[in-house]
Amino acid sequence: MDNNKEQESDLIKTAPRLYFKTWVLDRTQMQVFDLKNTSAGLSHCEYCLLDILISSPNTILHRDDIRKNLGRASKPVKNNRTLNIKIARLRQKLGDNAQNAEIIKTVRNVGYLFCCPLTTDNQRKTL
């Protein structure tokens, strides 16, 4: 990995707020808000799931790895079907859908991919 991509990856993993589409993931409050500061109403598990996906943008994450990481931060997810349901609920709350995914894409028989462009507070200041 080149140095710029590594720095960008570190920035995404440590940024207190990440902006995507019309949403803000706020790690200090462990919640997601729209641009009018209205909560998306995510459960703790849904928030943790989104944070796992968003921490590795444009990278396919295998279902087993997601389940393992989610089990460290939230209640363990026992099987892939349960994970699929949690992803579906998360998509619904974010206004995304599996057929025309703009935020979370399904990679058939593998896992999921966070595919939406991200910005941080620092990047937004320079725009």
DSSP file (Angstrom, degrees, kcal/mol; ACC not computed):
  #  RESIDUE AA STRUCTURE BP1 BP2  ACC     N-H-->O    O-->H-N    N-H-->O    O-->H-N    TCO  KAPPA ALPHA  PHI   PSI    X-CA   Y-CA   Z-CA
    1    1 A M              0   0    0      0, 0.0     2,-0.0     0, 0.0     0, 0.0   0.000 360.0 360.0 360.0 133.0    0.0    0.0    0.0
    2    2 A D     >  -     0   0    0      1,-0.1     4,-2.1     4,-0.0     5,-0.2  -0.308 360.0-106.1 -75.1 164.8    1.4    3.4   -0.9
    3    3 A N  H  > S+     0   0    0      1,-0.2     4,-2.4     2,-0.2     5,-0.2   0.854 116.3  52.1 -61.2 -40.5    2.0    6.0    1.8
    4    4 A N  H  > S+     0   0    0      2,-0.2     4,-2.4     1,-0.2    -1,-0.2   0.914 111.2  46.8 -64.0 -43.2   -1.0    8.2    0.8
    5    5 A K  H  > S+     0   0    0      2,-0.2     4,-2.4     1,-0.2    -1,-0.2   0.880 112.1  51.4 -66.0 -36.8   -3.5    5.4    0.8
    6    6 A E  H  X S+     0   0    0     -4,-2.1     4,-2.3     2,-0.2    -2,-0.2   0.913 111.1  47.3 -65.7 -42.6   -2.1    4.2    4.2
    7    7 A Q  H  X S+     0   0    0     -4,-2.4     4,-2.3     2,-0.2    -2,-0.2   0.901 112.4  50.0 -64.5 -41.2   -2.5    7.8    5.6
    8    8 A E  H  X S+     0   0    0     -4,-2.4     4,-2.4     2,-0.2    -2,-0.2   0.907 110.4  50.4 -63.2 -42.1   -6.1    8.0    4.2
    9    9 A S  H  X S+     0   0    0     -4,-2.4     4,-2.1     2,-0.2    -2,-0.2   0.916 111.3  47.8 -62.3 -44.5   -6.9    4.6    5.8
   10   10 A D  H  X S+     0   0    0     -4,-2.3     4,-1.3     1,-0.2    -1,-0.2   0.892 110.9  52.3 -63.0 -39.9   -5.6    5.7    9.2
   11   11 A L  H  X S+     0   0    0     -4,-2.3     4,-1.9     1,-0.2     3,-0.3   0.916 110.0  47.9 -62.6 -44.2   -7.5    9.0    8.9
   12   12 A I  H  < S+     0   0    0     -4,-2.4    -1,-0.2     1,-0.2    -2,-0.2   0.899 111.6  50.4 -64.1 -40.5  -10.8    7.1    8.2
   13   13 A K  H  < S+     0   0    0     -4,-2.1    -1,-0.2     1,-0.2    -2,-0.2   0.739 121.4  32.9 -71.2 -22.2  -10.2    4.7   11.1
   14   14 A T  H  < S+     0   0    0     -4,-1.3    -2,-0.2    -3,-0.3    -1,-0.2   0.549  85.1 117.1-112.6  -9.6   -9.5    7.5   13.6
   15   15 A A     <  -     0   0    0     -4,-1.9    12,-0.2    -5,-0.2     3,-0.1  -0.355  58.4-143.5 -62.8 134.8  -11.7   10.4   12.4
   16   16 A P  S    S+     0   0    0      0, 0.0    11,-3.1     0, 0.0    12,-0.6   0.806  86.9  28.5 -69.4 -27.2  -14.4   11.4   15.0
   17   17 A R  E     -A   26   0A   0      9,-0.2   104,-0.6    10,-0.1     2,-0.4  -0.999  65.5-170.2-136.4 138.2  -16.9   12.1   12.2
   18   18 A L  E     -AB  25 120A   0      7,-2.0     7,-3.2    -2,-0.4     2,-0.4  -0.993  11.8-149.9-127.0 135.1  -17.2   10.7    8.7
   19   19 A Y  E     +AB  24 119A   0    100,-3.1   100,-1.7    -2,-0.4     2,-0.3  -0.879  22.3 163.2-107.9 132.2  -19.6   12.1    6.1
   20   20 A F  E >   -AB  23 118A   0      3,-2.4     3,-3.5    -2,-0.4    98,-0.1  -0.985  61.3 -35.5-149.2 139.8  -21.2   10.0    3.4
   21   21 A K  T 3  S-     0   0    0     96,-0.5    82,-0.0    -2,-0.3    -2,-0.0  -0.285 126.2 -28.5  47.6-118.2  -24.1   10.6    1.1
   22   22 A T  T 3  S+     0   0    0     72,-0.2    13,-0.9    -3,-0.1     2,-0.3   0.023 122.2  93.9-110.1  26.2  -26.4   12.7    3.4
   23   23 A W  E <   -AC  20  34A   0     -3,-3.5    -3,-2.4    11,-0.2     2,-0.4  -0.820  56.2-153.9-123.1 156.0  -25.2   11.1    6.6
   24   24 A V  E     -AC  19  33A   0      9,-2.8     9,-2.5    -2,-0.3     2,-0.7  -0.987  10.3-152.2-127.5 120.1  -22.7   11.8    9.4
   25   25 A L  E     -AC  18  32A   0     -7,-3.2    -7,-2.0    -2,-0.4     2,-0.7  -0.844  15.4-163.5 -89.1 116.5  -21.2    8.9   11.4
   26   26 A D  E  >> -AC  17  31A   0      5,-2.9     5,-1.8    -2,-0.7     4,-0.9  -0.883  12.1-174.2-106.9 106.3  -20.4   10.4   14.7
   27   27 A R  T  45S+     0   0    0    -11,-3.1    -1,-0.1    -2,-0.7   -10,-0.1   0.748  82.4  60.7 -73.9 -23.4  -18.0    8.2   16.7
   28   28 A T  T  45S+     0   0    0    -12,-0.6    -1,-0.2     1,-0.2   -11,-0.1   0.855 118.3  29.4 -71.7 -32.7  -18.1   10.4   19.8
   29   29 A Q  T  45S-     0   0    0     -3,-0.3    -2,-0.2     2,-0.2    -1,-0.2   0.479 102.8-131.4-100.5  -5.8  -21.9    9.8   20.1
   30   30 A M  T  <5S+     0   0    0     -4,-0.9     2,-0.3     1,-0.2    -3,-0.2   0.939  70.8 103.3  51.9  52.3  -21.8    6.4   18.5
   31   31 A Q  E   < -C   26   0A   0     -5,-1.8    -5,-2.9    16,-0.1     2,-0.4  -0.957  68.0-122.1-153.1 166.9  -24.7    7.3   16.2
   32   32 A V  E     -C   25   0A   0     -2,-0.3     8,-3.1    -7,-0.2     9,-0.4  -0.969  28.3-175.2-119.4 133.4  -25.5    8.4   12.7
   33   33 A F  E     -CD  24  39A   0     -9,-2.5    -9,-2.8    -2,-0.4     6,-0.2  -0.891  22.7-124.3-124.4 152.9  -27.2   11.7   11.9
   34   34 A D  E >   -C   23   0A   0      4,-2.3     3,-2.1    -2,-0.3   -11,-0.2  -0.341  47.6 -89.5 -82.7 179.5  -28.5   13.2    8.7
   35   35 A L  T 3  S+     0   0    0    -13,-0.9   -12,-0.1     1,-0.3    -1,-0.1   0.607 129.6  58.6 -70.9  -9.5  -27.3   16.7    7.7
   36   36 A K  T 3  S-     0   0    0      2,-0.1    -1,-0.3     3,-0.0     3,-0.1   0.273 121.3-108.8 -97.0   9.0  -30.1   18.3    9.7
   37   37 A N  S <  S+     0   0    0     -3,-2.1     2,-0.5     1,-0.3    -2,-0.1   0.741  70.3 145.6  71.0  27.1  -28.8   16.5   12.8
   38   38 A T        -     0   0    0      1,-0.0    -4,-2.3     2,-0.0    -1,-0.3  -0.841  51.6-116.7 -94.9 129.5  -31.7   14.0   13.0
   39   39 A S  B     -D   33   0A   0     -2,-0.5    -6,-0.3    -6,-0.2    -1,-0.0  -0.323   4.9-141.0 -66.2 143.0  -30.7   10.6   14.3
   40   40 A A        -     0   0    0     -8,-3.1    -1,-0.1    -6,-0.0    -7,-0.1   0.588  39.8-124.6 -76.3 -10.8  -31.0    7.6   12.0
   41   41 A G        +     0   0    0     -9,-0.4     2,-0.2     1,-0.2    -8,-0.1   0.848  44.7 175.2  72.0  35.3  -32.1    5.6   15.0
   42   42 A L        -     0   0    0    -10,-0.2    -1,-0.2     1,-0.1     2,-0.1  -0.476  28.6-125.2 -74.1 143.3  -29.5    2.9   14.7
   43   43 A S     >  -     0   0    0     -2,-0.2     4,-2.6     1,-0.1     5,-0.2  -0.334  32.8-101.9 -72.4 168.1  -29.3    0.2   17.3
   44   44 A H  H  > S+     0   0    0      1,-0.2     4,-2.5     2,-0.2     5,-0.2   0.916 125.3  50.0 -59.0 -42.7  -25.9   -0.3   19.0
   45   45 A C  H  > S+     0   0    0      2,-0.2     4,-2.5     1,-0.2    -1,-0.2   0.908 110.5  49.0 -63.3 -43.2  -25.3   -3.3   16.8
   46   46 A E  H  > S+     0   0    0      2,-0.2     4,-2.4     1,-0.2    -1,-0.2   0.902 111.3  50.1 -64.1 -41.3  -26.3   -1.5   13.6
   47   47 A Y  H  X S+     0   0    0     -4,-2.6     4,-2.6     2,-0.2    -2,-0.2   0.948 112.0  47.3 -60.9 -48.4  -23.9    1.4   14.5
   48   48 A C  H  X S+     0   0    0     -4,-2.5     4,-2.2     1,-0.2    -2,-0.2   0.895 111.1  52.1 -61.0 -40.8  -21.1   -1.1   15.1
   49   49 A L  H  X S+     0   0    0     -4,-2.5     4,-2.1     2,-0.2    -1,-0.2   0.930 111.2  46.3 -61.3 -46.5  -21.8   -2.9   11.9
   50   50 A L  H  X S+     0   0    0     -4,-2.4     4,-3.2     1,-0.2     5,-0.2   0.908 110.7  53.0 -63.3 -41.7  -21.7    0.4    9.9
   51   51 A D  H  X S+     0   0    0     -4,-2.6     4,-1.5     1,-0.2    -1,-0.2   0.880 108.2  50.9 -62.9 -37.6  -18.5    1.4   11.7
   52   52 A I  H  < S+     0   0    0     -4,-2.2     4,-0.4    -5,-0.2    -1,-0.2   0.941 115.5  42.0 -62.4 -47.5  -16.8   -1.9   10.7
   53   53 A L  H >< S+     0   0    0     -4,-2.1     3,-1.2     1,-0.2    61,-0.4   0.916 114.4  49.9 -66.3 -44.0  -17.8   -1.4    7.1
   54   54 A I  H 3< S+     0   0    0     -4,-3.2    -1,-0.2     1,-0.3    -2,-0.2   0.751  99.6  66.4 -70.2 -24.0  -17.0    2.3    6.9
   55   55 A S  T 3< S+     0   0    0     -4,-1.5    -1,-0.3     1,-0.3    -2,-0.2   0.649 109.4  38.1 -72.5 -14.5  -13.5    1.7    8.4
   56   56 A S  S X  S-     0   0    0     -3,-1.2     3,-1.2    -4,-0.4    58,-0.4  -0.527  86.2-170.4-131.9  66.5  -12.5   -0.3    5.3
   57   57 A P  T 3   +     0   0    0      0, 0.0    58,-0.2     0, 0.0     3,-0.1  -0.249  70.0   9.6 -63.7 146.5  -14.1    1.6    2.4
   58   58 A N  T 3  S+     0   0    0     56,-3.4     2,-0.4     1,-0.2    57,-0.1   0.766 103.1 116.5  57.1  28.8  -14.1    0.0   -1.0
   59   59 A T    <   -     0   0    0     -3,-1.2    55,-0.5    55,-0.3     2,-0.4  -0.995  69.3-123.0-126.8 129.5  -12.8   -3.2    0.5
   60   60 A I  E     -E  113   0B   0     -2,-0.4     2,-0.5    53,-0.1    53,-0.2  -0.586  26.4-159.6 -72.5 123.9  -14.8   -6.5    0.4
   61   61 A L  E     -E  112   0B   0     51,-3.2    51,-2.2    -2,-0.4    46,-0.2  -0.924  16.2-126.4-106.5 126.5  -15.3   -7.7    3.9
   62   62 A H  E  >  -E  111   0B   0     -2,-0.5     4,-2.5    49,-0.2     3,-0.3  -0.407  17.9-121.4 -70.9 144.8  -16.1  -11.4    4.3
   63   63 A R  H  > S+     0   0    0     47,-2.3     4,-2.8     1,-0.2     5,-0.2   0.892 112.4  52.7 -53.4 -44.6  -19.2  -12.3    6.3
   64   64 A D  H  > S+     0   0    0     46,-0.3     4,-2.3     1,-0.2    -1,-0.2   0.894 110.0  48.3 -61.9 -39.5  -17.1  -14.3    8.9
   65   65 A D  H  > S+     0   0    0     -3,-0.3     4,-2.6     2,-0.2     5,-0.2   0.904 111.7  49.5 -67.5 -40.9  -14.7  -11.4    9.5
   66   66 A I  H  X S+     0   0    0     -4,-2.5     4,-2.9     2,-0.2     5,-0.2   0.939 111.8  48.7 -61.8 -46.6  -17.6   -9.0    9.9
   67   67 A R  H  X S+     0   0    0     -4,-2.8     4,-2.0    -5,-0.2    10,-0.5   0.904 112.0  49.1 -60.7 -41.9  -19.3  -11.4   12.4
   68   68 A K  H  X S+     0   0    0     -4,-2.3     4,-0.8    -5,-0.2    -1,-0.2   0.936 115.0  43.5 -64.0 -47.1  -16.1  -11.8   14.3
   69   69 A N  H >X S+     0   0    0     -4,-2.6     4,-0.9     1,-0.2     3,-0.5   0.871 112.6  52.7 -67.0 -37.0  -15.4   -8.1   14.5
   70   70 A L  H >X S+     0   0    0     -4,-2.9     4,-2.5     1,-0.2     3,-0.6   0.872 102.3  59.5 -66.0 -36.6  -19.0   -7.3   15.4
   71   71 A G  H 3< S+     0   0    0     -4,-2.0    -1,-0.2     1,-0.2    -2,-0.2   0.758 102.6  53.9 -63.5 -25.1  -18.9   -9.9   18.2
   72   72 A R  H << S+     0   0    0     -4,-0.8    -1,-0.2    -3,-0.5    -2,-0.2   0.786 119.8  31.0 -76.5 -28.6  -16.1   -7.8   19.8
   73   73 A A  H << S+     0   0    0     -4,-0.9     2,-0.2    -3,-0.6    -2,-0.2   0.659 130.5   2.7-104.9 -20.5  -18.1   -4.6   19.8
   74   74 A S  S  < S-     0   0    0     -4,-2.5     3,-0.1    -5,-0.1   -29,-0.0  -0.662 104.8 -38.0-146.6-165.4  -21.7   -5.8   20.2
   75   75 A K  S    S-     0   0    0     -2,-0.2    -2,-0.1     1,-0.1    -3,-0.1  -0.474  74.4 -98.2 -66.1 139.9  -23.7   -8.9   20.7
   76   76 A P        -     0   0    0      0, 0.0     2,-0.7     0, 0.0    -1,-0.1  -0.304  27.1-137.3 -60.6 142.8  -22.3  -11.8   18.7
   77   77 A V        -     0   0    0    -10,-0.5    -6,-0.1     1,-0.1    -7,-0.1  -0.923  15.2-161.1-102.0 115.0  -24.0  -12.6   15.4
   78   78 A K        +     0   0    0     -2,-0.7     2,-0.3     1,-0.1    -1,-0.1   0.764  60.8   8.3 -76.2 -28.0  -24.3  -16.4   15.3
   79   79 A N  S  > S-     0   0    0      1,-0.1     4,-1.7   -12,-0.0     3,-0.2  -0.946  73.3-102.8-150.7 169.9  -24.8  -16.9   11.6
   80   80 A N  H  > S+     0   0    0     -2,-0.3     4,-2.8     1,-0.2     5,-0.2   0.828 115.0  59.7 -65.8 -33.3  -24.8  -15.3    8.1
   81   81 A R  H  > S+     0   0    0      2,-0.2     4,-2.0     1,-0.2    -1,-0.2   0.917 105.9  48.1 -62.1 -42.5  -28.6  -15.2    7.9
   82   82 A T  H  > S+     0   0    0      2,-0.2     4,-2.2     1,-0.2    -1,-0.2   0.906 111.5  50.6 -63.8 -41.3  -28.7  -13.0   11.1
   83   83 A L  H  X S+     0   0    0     -4,-1.7     4,-2.6     1,-0.2    -2,-0.2   0.916 107.7  53.3 -61.9 -43.3  -26.0  -10.8    9.6
   84   84 A N  H  X S+     0   0    0     -4,-2.8     4,-2.3     1,-0.2    -1,-0.2   0.896 109.2  49.2 -58.5 -41.1  -27.9  -10.4    6.3
   85   85 A I  H  X S+     0   0    0     -4,-2.0     4,-2.3     2,-0.2    -1,-0.2   0.911 110.4  49.9 -65.7 -42.8  -31.0   -9.3    8.3
   86   86 A K  H  X S+     0   0    0     -4,-2.2     4,-2.3     1,-0.2    -2,-0.2   0.899 111.1  49.4 -63.9 -40.0  -28.9   -6.7   10.3
   87   87 A I  H  X S+     0   0    0     -4,-2.6     4,-2.9     2,-0.2    -2,-0.2   0.916 109.8  52.0 -62.8 -43.3  -27.5   -5.4    7.0
   88   88 A A  H  X S+     0   0    0     -4,-2.3     4,-2.3     1,-0.2    -2,-0.2   0.906 111.1  46.9 -60.9 -42.6  -31.0   -5.2    5.5
   89   89 A R  H  X S+     0   0    0     -4,-2.3     4,-2.1     2,-0.2    -1,-0.2   0.896 112.1  50.4 -66.8 -39.9  -32.2   -3.2    8.5
   90   90 A L  H  X S+     0   0    0     -4,-2.3     4,-1.6     2,-0.2    -2,-0.2   0.935 110.7  49.1 -62.7 -46.5  -29.2   -0.9    8.4
   91   91 A R  H  X>S+     0   0    0     -4,-2.9     5,-2.9     1,-0.2     4,-0.7   0.919 109.2  53.2 -58.0 -44.3  -29.7   -0.3    4.7
   92   92 A Q  H ><5S+     0   0    0     -4,-2.3     3,-1.0     1,-0.2    -1,-0.2   0.920 108.9  48.1 -59.0 -45.0  -33.4    0.5    5.3
   93   93 A K  H 3<5S+     0   0    0     -4,-2.1    -1,-0.2     1,-0.2    -2,-0.2   0.796 114.4  46.7 -68.1 -27.4  -32.5    3.1    7.9
   94   94 A L  H 3<5S-     0   0    0     -4,-1.6    -1,-0.2    -3,-0.2    -2,-0.2   0.442 114.8-114.7 -92.9  -0.2  -30.0    4.7    5.6
   95   95 A G  T <<5S+     0   0    0     -3,-1.0     2,-0.2    -4,-0.7    -3,-0.2   0.770  74.0 129.6  74.0  25.7  -32.3    4.7    2.6
   96   96 A D      < -     0   0    0     -5,-2.9     2,-0.3    -6,-0.2    -1,-0.3  -0.681  39.7-160.1-105.6 161.9  -30.1    2.3    0.7
   97   97 A N        -     0   0    0     -2,-0.2     6,-0.2     3,-0.2     3,-0.1  -0.989  26.2-122.7-144.0 156.5  -31.2   -0.9   -1.0
   98   98 A A  S >  S+     0   0    0     -2,-0.3     3,-0.8     1,-0.2     8,-0.3   0.835 107.1  55.0 -66.9 -34.9  -29.5   -4.1   -2.2
   99   99 A Q  T 3  S+     0   0    0      1,-0.3    -1,-0.2     6,-0.1     6,-0.0   0.884 126.5  18.6 -70.5 -38.4  -30.6   -3.8   -5.8
  100  100 A N  T 3  S-     0   0    0     -3,-0.1    -1,-0.3     5,-0.0    -3,-0.2  -0.420  88.2-174.5-127.1  55.6  -29.2   -0.3   -6.4
  101  101 A A    <   +     0   0    0     -3,-0.8     4,-0.1     1,-0.2    -3,-0.1  -0.288  20.7 165.6 -62.5 129.0  -26.8    0.0   -3.5
  102  102 A E  S    S+     0   0    0      2,-0.1    -1,-0.2    -5,-0.1     3,-0.1   0.459  82.7  22.6-114.2 -11.2  -25.1    3.4   -3.1
  103  103 A I  S    S+     0   0    0      1,-0.3    12,-2.6    -6,-0.2    13,-0.7   0.711 128.6  24.2-120.2 -56.4  -23.8    2.8    0.4
  104  104 A I  E     -F  114   0B   0     10,-0.2     2,-0.3    11,-0.1    -1,-0.3  -0.956  67.4-164.7-123.5 114.4  -23.4   -1.0    1.1
  105  105 A K  E     -F  113   0B   0      8,-3.0     8,-2.2    -2,-0.5     2,-0.5  -0.749  16.7-131.3 -96.3 143.6  -23.0   -3.5   -1.7
  106  106 A T  E     -F  112   0B   0     -2,-0.3     2,-0.7    -8,-0.3     6,-0.2  -0.801  10.1-155.4 -88.9 132.8  -23.5   -7.2   -1.3
  107  107 A V  E >>  -F  111   0B   0      4,-3.0     3,-2.4    -2,-0.5     4,-1.8  -0.922  34.2-116.5-107.5 104.3  -20.7   -9.3   -2.8
  108  108 A R  T 34 S-     0   0    0     -2,-0.7     4,-0.0     1,-0.3    -2,-0.0  -0.051  88.1  -3.0 -51.5 133.1  -22.6  -12.6   -3.5
  109  109 A N  T 34 S+     0   0    0      1,-0.2    -1,-0.3     2,-0.1   -47,-0.0   0.565 132.8  60.4  63.0  12.0  -21.3  -15.6   -1.5
  110  110 A V  T <4 S-     0   0    0     -3,-2.4   -47,-2.3     1,-0.3   -46,-0.3   0.613  99.0 -96.8-127.6 -65.4  -18.6  -13.5    0.0
  111  111 A G  E  <  -EF  62 107B   0     -4,-1.8    -4,-3.0   -49,-0.3     2,-0.3  -0.811  46.8 -45.4 175.2-136.4  -19.7  -10.5    2.1
  112  112 A Y  E     -EF  61 106B   0    -51,-2.2   -51,-3.2    -6,-0.2     2,-0.4  -0.901  29.1-154.6-137.0 159.9  -20.2   -6.7    1.9
  113  113 A L  E     -EF  60 105B   0     -8,-2.2    -8,-3.0    -2,-0.3     2,-0.7  -0.994  16.6-139.4-138.2 124.8  -18.5   -3.6    0.6
  114  114 A F  E     + F   0 104B   0    -55,-0.5   -56,-3.4   -58,-0.4   -55,-0.3  -0.791  32.1 171.0 -81.2 115.6  -18.9    0.0    1.8
  115  115 A C        +     0   0    0    -12,-2.6   -11,-0.1    -2,-0.7    -1,-0.1   0.322  32.4 107.3-115.2   6.0  -19.0    1.8   -1.6
  116  116 A C  S    S-     0   0    0    -13,-0.7   -13,-0.1     1,-0.1   -58,-0.1  -0.671  75.4-104.7 -91.5 139.1  -19.9    5.4   -0.8
  117  117 A P        -     0   0    0      0, 0.0   -96,-0.5     0, 0.0     2,-0.3  -0.329  39.9-152.5 -59.3 142.6  -17.4    8.2   -1.0
  118  118 A L  E     -B   20   0A   0    -98,-0.1     2,-0.3  -100,-0.0   -98,-0.2  -0.879  15.1-175.2-118.6 148.5  -16.3    9.4    2.5
  119  119 A T  E     -B   19   0A   0   -100,-1.7  -100,-3.1    -2,-0.3     2,-0.2  -0.977  12.1-146.6-136.1 155.6  -15.0   12.8    3.8
  120  120 A T  E  >  -B   18   0A   0     -2,-0.3     4,-2.2  -102,-0.2     5,-0.2  -0.593  37.0 -97.8-108.0 174.1  -13.7   13.8    7.2
  121  121 A D  H  > S+     0   0    0   -104,-0.6     4,-1.7     1,-0.2  -103,-0.1   0.923 125.3  50.8 -57.5 -44.7  -14.1   17.2    9.0
  122  122 A N  H  > S+     0   0    0      1,-0.2     4,-1.0     2,-0.2    -1,-0.2   0.903 110.4  48.2 -62.6 -41.8  -10.6   18.2    7.8
  123  123 A Q  H  4 S+     0   0    0      1,-0.2     4,-0.5     2,-0.2     3,-0.4   0.874 109.3  53.5 -66.8 -36.5  -11.4   17.3    4.2
  124  124 A R  H >< S+     0   0    0     -4,-2.2     3,-0.8     1,-0.2    -1,-0.2   0.841 102.8  58.1 -67.3 -32.6  -14.6   19.2    4.3
  125  125 A K  H 3< S+     0   0    0     -4,-1.7    -1,-0.2     1,-0.2    -2,-0.2   0.820 106.4  48.9 -65.6 -30.7  -12.8   22.3    5.6
  126  126 A T  T 3<        0   0    0     -4,-1.0    -1,-0.2    -3,-0.4    -2,-0.2   0.530 360.0 360.0 -88.7  -5.6  -10.6   22.3    2.5
  127  127 A L    <         0   0    0     -3,-0.8    -1,-0.2    -4,-0.5    -2,-0.1   0.477 360.0 360.0 -80.8 360.0  -13.5   21.9    0.0
